[in-house]
Amino acid sequence: MSIKKFAVAAYDDEAVLFPAVKKIRSSGYKIHDVYTPFAVHGLDEALGEKESDLHIAGFIYGITGTSTALGFMSWIFTTDWPQNFGGKPHFPLPAFIPITFELTVLFSAVGMVLTFCYLCQIMPGVKKHIFHPRQTDDKFVLVIEVNDSNAAETEAFLKATGAEETNIQIAESDWWYGRFDKKEDYEIQQQLA
Amino acid sequence: MHLKYESTIREALVDGNKSYHQVTEDICKTIESKPTKLWAIGFWTSVSLLLFGIFCVCWEVYWGTGVWGLNRTIGWGYDITNFVWWIGIGHAGTLISAILLLFRQGWRTGVNRAAEAMTIFAVMCAGQFPIWHMGRVWNGFFVLPYGNTRGPLWPNFVSPLLWDVFAISTYFTVSLLFWYSGLVPDFATLRDRAKTKFRKMAYGFASFGWAGSAKHWQRHEMLSLVLAGLSTPLVLSVHTIVSYDFATSIIPGWHTTIFPPYFVAGAVFSGFAMVQTLLVLTRKVLNLQEYITIGHIEAMNKVIVLTGSIVGVAYLTELFIAFYSGVLWEAEAFRLRVLGPYWWAYWAMMTCNVVSPQLFWFKKLRRNVWFTFFMSIIVNIGMWFERFVIMMTLHRDYLPSSWSYYVPTWPEVGFFLGTFGLFFTCYFLFAKYCPVIAIAEIKFILKTSGQNFKDKMNTIEEKTDEHFMAEQLSHH
């Protein structure tokens, strides 16, 4: 949400990453984020992330779909425009099931994907800072927020945890509806501080 | 906790000596190189086929459905046959990506991306047929429930034909979302590797700005899991609803409760056959034999022999019930299927769908690439005939004076060929510009199922259980 300074460490293997994460956290550093080329199971746990609640959102969207379909069809068939289809009842609940089911799935899937995009702040045209060009290829990139006074020390510590490469970067920390700070702003802030 | 160990008895899912980076290189190679001559020939052939199809559809729209070979007795001919055939093919992708995910079948990883793409393109093709069959297609929006100036007169929500509208549009949307949410991280890989400005922009746009944050991956996993859970009943519901188009009518030969399960099994059967057709070629042309291994092909052939046998049992059950029910009309409908004017279609169906897949009981044949390719074509021909046989049940109704024989005309055949054009145009574009294999997912299984990693497991096999557990626990 603003431009900050980061110590960046790239690891070659998740077998090195896991002990490193453990060591970094127990040493009292706060990990900003870890970027991996694929879903590394157990990493969220190791980072102390709580489980995602996305499935609850999916359930709520699904229920919305169910009630929309059922309510809408019942209202049409009984109130708005009752029609006689071969003498069949005006409220044929079993025959409502297919559309109700389809709408449940549709609402749930579309809603969940949109929620996912919103929570992760991803959409076409978004550009996030890539700390390492191979973080989507084969590197596991761990990032810690630092300031001018502890940058060098943190970088050295990261190096000691088995990182293949380390460096210091100044970057937009996170994307939330666009870039907030410019690089110059960061420099002004630093001068004021 | 995820144990990074799998028994060496299980076949490796990724052959060769692969590292994470090598996986990326292998799959991105074709995307980043110039299109080959072979690709260009295939692509432009498909495009011309598509254009011919568009011409045939325009012809039909201009003159009306009268240019098709349909008549008063046989109101559903080539178009609905092809609709059911394509929608059936479109079932394998979601089955592979959703049901096999829930069953934790590791081998799905190599084939799911291409199979899902195939699903989406097949559903696009299928959708064309009911739309253009409407005849006055400019009134097609009447199927949508919206407050209109006709009363408001709503569509008939208890008609299976309207259920189809909902089922197929939902299926298409959900499959597309499932497929694309898996593609996003892989597009990000391509974006970060891109050298040219245009490619950077295009893949940057397509990747939604994905960076691979741990929290995002956690949500992504949750999303995939729930979408798989939603798609599993969805994929079964879609062909069930398609079968209702027939089963809820009162036509002898159609009015049967066996239709939903038999249609679903048939859909999976033909879908896997189409996946085989495409992947046998794709793995050869794009040099992906190490990712789509003989083991993958064998696994899919096993599904084919299973579903083929289910379909066979369904055919025989139908015949038996027609006889055992004692319903004269039902019995006559089936006598006509087997021995009537369309006997050749029935026997083509029986040979292709019931007899020939039984050859897959032989392991040697299951693991033979060219035999698989040949069989996949045979199965799809057979499944096309199945739908044709069902449709042609219409040719004799209760009134002998309206008995009739249906022959397709050139705009119908052209329309069908046009959907092949649409399907292969999309598939060629996909195979060239998207990762045909899910890069991130292959990396996820690499350390448990990759050949080079499995070879190292022999040392683990010799350890005691307690020792192994203690070691695994200390890792995390």
Interface residues (C-beta under 8 A of the other chain):
Chain A: A15 F18 P19 D33 V34 Y35 T36 P37 F38 A39 V40 H41 G42 L43 D44 A46 L47 E49 E51 S52 L54 H55 G58 G62 F72 M73 I76 F77 D80 W81 Q83 F85 K88 P92 A95 F96 P98 I99 F101 E102 L103 V105 L106 S108 A109 V110 M112 V113 F116 C117 L119 C120 Q121 I122 M123 P124 G125 V126 K127 K128 H129 I130 P133 R134 Q135 T136 D137 D138 W175
Chain B: M1 H2 S19 Y20 H21 T24 P145 G151 P152 L153 W154 N156 F157 V158 S159 P160 L162 W163 F166 A167 S169 T170 T173 V174 L177 F178 S181 V184 P185 A188 T189 R191 D192 R193 G204 F205 A206 F208 G209 W210 A211 G212 S213 A214 K215 H216 W217 Q218 R219 H220 E221 M222 L223 L225 V226 L227 L230 S231 P233 L234 S237 I241 Y244 I439 A440 E441 K443 F444 H475 H476
